[in-house]
Structure formats: C-alpha cells, structure tokens
Amino acid sequence: MSAFFLLCMMIVLAGCGTKAPETGGNAANGTDSKGAASASEPAAKADEVRKIKHIMGETEIKGTPKRVVVLTNEGTEAVLALGIKPVGAIQSWEGEPWHDHIKAEMDGVAVLGYEDQPNLEAIAQLNPDLILGNKTRHEKIYEQLSKIAPTVFSEDLTGRWKINFNFYADVLNKKAEGEKVMKEFDQRVADAKTKLGPKLASKVSIVKFSFKGTQLYMKDTFSGVLLEQLGFARPASQDKPEFAEMISQEKMDLMDGDILFYWVSESKGKNDVSNKAKEWFDSPVFKNLNVAKNNKVFKVNETIWNTAGGIKAANLLLDDILKRFEVK
C-alpha cells in the first residue's frame, strides 16, 4: 500500500511539473495562454502578403507598409490622417513646399517634384516599400515606379475623394483607422446640416478664374461634393454630375445664384487673372445679377476649396462654409 501511494504521488507531481513552465511563462508576460497567442499575431501579419487589386492590375504588398511615398496632394492628406508620415511626397500645389495646413506634419519629408512630374530618381533613393499614385497623373510611369517598389494607383482625381481615401486605408492595412476618420467627418457634416437648416435652400454658385478662362464648378468637384453632402441647392447651370464648364463673358449670367464663391488661380507675383476677374465683376451684366445686387460674392482660398482635395482640406472647407453662412 505504501508503494502504491508513493507511485500515485509521483504521477501527480509529474503532471503538475509538465504544466508549470507554460503557466510560469505566460505569467511573466502578464497574459494567459490566449494572450500569448495574440501576442504572436503582429509577427504573422508582418509577413502576410496581401494582393491589392487596383486600376492598373494587382500588386502584392507585404504586411503594413512603413516607408510610403505619395504622389498626389489628396493622397498625402489621406496618409497623414491615417497616422502615417510618408518618407517622401510630391510638393503641394501651393506652399513652399507644403500647404499651410499640413506643413507642420510634413517636417522632414522628402520633396519629390510635383504631382504631374514626380522625380523618379529621388523616389528610388528613398527605398520605399509602397508607392501610392494615380492613373490620371501617372499612368505613363507606372512600370518605372513598379520597378522601384510595389506601386498602387487610385483611378480618378475628381471630387470623389472619399473613394480614394477608403482605398488608401485598405492598401495601407489601416481599414479600421480609415473607418474611424470617415465616421468622424460624416458626423461633422451631419451636425453642420442641422445647424444650417433653412440656409441649405440657398443656391450656391462656384466659379474659378484661371489663365485658361472662367469655369463653373459643378457637383463632381471637391467643393461640389461637400455641398451635395450638406444638401445645398445649386443653380441649374451647376446642378450637374460633372466637373466643370468653361464659359464666356457673354454667359456670365450662368454664374448667378443666391451666393457666389470664387477663387483666382494664377502664379505667384502675377495679376493677369485677377485683373480679368475684376473686369467681369465690374461689368454691367454682372452687376445686374442677384449675387451682385445682394452683395453675396466671396473670394475663397483655392487650396481649401479646390486643389488640396483631401480629408484635412475637407474638414477646413466645412469650417469655412459654416463661417460664410454665419453658423457656429
């Protein structure tokens, strides 16, 4: 009996001994066995190869990119909003080299030429693990970019910036972060709609003056998309699912509405376009329009209303619209 009891004790002790290293190891890390399993997940994801389908085909991306190069203005804003500082980006359309509203976040980022002519040599020197471009701008250099690093393109650069933002979030393995950013923005828009109330019935006219001529900006533009989401009315001439239309001085009545926002696009130090805009505004035809009679003509910041084109500018545009309609 003594021998049998001793044998049983040895079996029990042996069983306890086989479990001790597992329990002790997890306790040292402050986790249970499930915690240990989840702790190994990031390493597995780092090696995971994802196949991203995009307008130029399919590109394999390993894990979560760390050294990202961005070749569009709106793409730069998306990457920043997703918590990633790019190693390199194309220069902003305005600013030296960055738009004022992003320059603090872009400190130390390499400048890679302009959106319509990126510097391939400078891109290669950065040794990126992902390049984000756009078919409209960069289709001709896609193959060259792809030889430098995995390259993924968005399709369009019209007003539908949200499509590109969600696409970039997926590519960067930041889908959850992207959904959070977009949810917060949409909630801001919903709150603004409530505050604006009956003012949304105002017909908002958008006009751009440039060296090419004078354009009516319609619904498929950066500012047009936000106006549509807010629920603003538009003049019949601009209430179209298109980008823009050039008009002659004889047709300036198409600019009319309850309120007119415009910007002047010209090179620094030049004033030819500004003089042309003044000529239009001083004409008897323009002075006979409702917006002129009611003194509802406002010059706005081109960067925020048009060229930046990303999530950060969209938030600033929303702020400016509320300010223009005197809503807090």
Protein Blocks (a to p, Z undefined) as FASTA:
>chain_A
ZZmmmmmmmmmmmmmmmmmmmmmmmmmnopafklmmmmmmmmmmmmpccddddfklpadd
ehjafbdcdfbfklmmmmmmnopacfbdcddfbdcfbcfklmmmmgoiacebjfklccfk
lmmmnopabdcddfklmmmmmmmmmmmpccdddfblcfklmlmmmmmmmmnopmmmmmmm
mmmmmmmmmmmmmmnmmmmmpccddddddfkbccdddfkbfklmmmmmnopacdfklmcc
bfbdcddfklmmmmgcfbdcddddddehiaklmmmmmmmmmpmklmmpmklmnopaccdd
fklmmmnopaklmmmmmmmmmmmnopZZ
